[in-house]
Amino acid sequence: MPTPSSPILTARALNRATLARQLLLEREKLPLLRAVERLVALQAQQARPPYVGLWSRVEGFRREDLTRLLHRRDLVRATLMRGTLHLASAKDYAAMRPAFSSMLESLAHAILRERAKGLDIAPLVAAAREYLAEEPHTFEEVRDHLLERHPKADERAMGFIVRMYLPLVQVPTEDAAWGFPATTDFALAESWLGAPPGTEAELDTLVLRYLAAFGPASVSDVQTWTGLKGLKDVLGPLRPKLLTFRDEKGRELFDLPKAPRPPEDTPAPVRFLPDFDSLILGHDDRARLVAEAHRSRLITRNLRIPATFLVDGFVTGTWKVARKKSTATLVVEPFEPLSRKTREALAAEGEGLLRFVEPDAAALDIRFS
């Protein structure tokens, strides 16, 4: 429990601390691989968001810089936290993947329920491993291969089991605008990286990496980001190495002693974040990022996390890009009225975003709705 002397951090103080670690107080000039590792991993359910997320965080970022690291196999797109696709360094993926093995397998059974009960999982996974060891394949091909051997089985269930049980990475292509085509080949991680992922679940290291990228944070925050349970038992032994705080609700927060915690009046520039950005998904309590009145607008009916923008460090609305012939339009949808100064700042940042997302557009337009 937090002690009576644990300092209280306001929502604004937590906001500035998190933005500093997420490279969102200012664009930082640092090697791209190091930037990704500082963020631990970027949510990559879709191919484009990590590119936009890094454009907003890294000075001088170019699309081809990320694509090059993917083809060099320094970065990988693979299933990690919460059973979703992330972009991570190859080194971090190999180290982190064992921490999620049990969760991913349990998640497969929780989602499939009765559909998983008739599957003989060990030989199923072995057959898929052998097939993928020959060369990368799409998951449609993997399912067809399994269906030839088990014609009466649920092909979708078999494919999902394989996807959760086997460490797999997606294969980038040269001709895809954002690194990966709509239908992507999968490769065994051990084949793609030249060695299998580790075998030890280094949960203490994972928790410390999370705090460095998202802290100060509670046990619930860490569990929300990872999708893992029981992390209170991991944080307990780490307590002597950490500082403890309380938020305004009295929750205990943990942090690294030397992590940045800038003053809460530190200026924060406007920034555009992509769909599913890890910043939005990094905490159980999102009060440090968005007003409670707007929180429900961060998840759509089909469970998408929309692209958002920050004003004074807080989520203040959503955005989307529409393309009509040679004109690219950025549609900015604020949650509440914006000042003229804020609209001008968003328009200036938005023009850069449009040039990055739609580099071949002959005309650019920005609309506030």
C-alpha positions, 0 to 999 in steps of 0.5 A: 500500500502507498505510505502516507508520505507518498507524493501525490501526482496530479493528472497533469503531472502524470500526463507530462511524465508519460508524454516525455517518455513517449517522445511527445513533448518534442520530436527527438532526434535519435536512431529509429531502432532506439526510438522503437525500443524506448517505446517498448513496442508500437501497436501495429494492428494495421500497417500504417499506424506505426509509421504515423506514430513515429512521424509524430515522435522522431525528428526527421523520420522518413517512411523508408527508414522504418521499411528498411529496418523491417527488411533488415529484420532489425524490426518485426511485426508480431503478436505480443501484448494483449494478443495483438500485433505490435512492432518491436525490435527483433531483440525485444521480441525474442526476449519478450515473447516467452512472457506472453506464451501462456496468455496467448494460449489461454486467450485462444481457448477463451475466444474459441471456447467449444470450438477448441475442444475437439482439436488435437493441438500438439500435432496441429501446431507441429504440422503448421510449424513444419509447413511454415519451416519450408517457407513463409505462407499466408494464413489462408494457405496455412488453414488450407494445409491443415484442412487437407489433414483434418477435413472435418475440423474447424479451419478457422479455429485451427488457424487461430490456435496456430497463430496464438501458439506459434511464435510468428512474424509477418513478412514485409514486402518491397511494393507495399506502401506501409511495409506490409500488403493487405494479405501478409505472409507469416514466417516462423520467428526462428526462421526469420530471425535465425534463432528461436525466441528465448524460453524464460519469461522475464516479467521483472524486465518487462515491467521495468521497461513498461514503467520506463515508457509509460510510468508512473503507473499502477499494477492495473495499468501494467496489467492492462497494457500487457494483458497479463495477470498477477503482476502485483507479485512481480512488482513486490520484489521490485519495490526497493528499486522503485519510487512510489507515488499516489494519484489523485484517486489514492492509487499507488503508482510505481516509477523508476527513480531516474525516469523523467517527471517534468513539471506539470506546466511544461508546454506540450505541442499539438500532436496527431496520433494514429489509430490504436496508438500505444499511448491510448492503450497503455493504462487502465486509468486514462485520466492522465490523457483524456477527460472522463466525458470524452473517454467513451469516444476513444473506442468505436462500436467495432472496437477500433481505437480511432486516430486522435490528436493532443492539445496541451497534452490531452486527447481533444478529438479525432482525425481522418484523411480522405483522398479524392483524386489528387486532393488529400483532406485532413478532417479534424473532429474536436470533442469541444470548440477550439481556440483560433490559436489551437486551430492554427497550430493543428493546421500547421501540424496537420499539413505536415501529416498530410504530406507524410501520409499522402506524399503524391497529393497535388493539393492539400485541404484541412477541415474542422468539423 
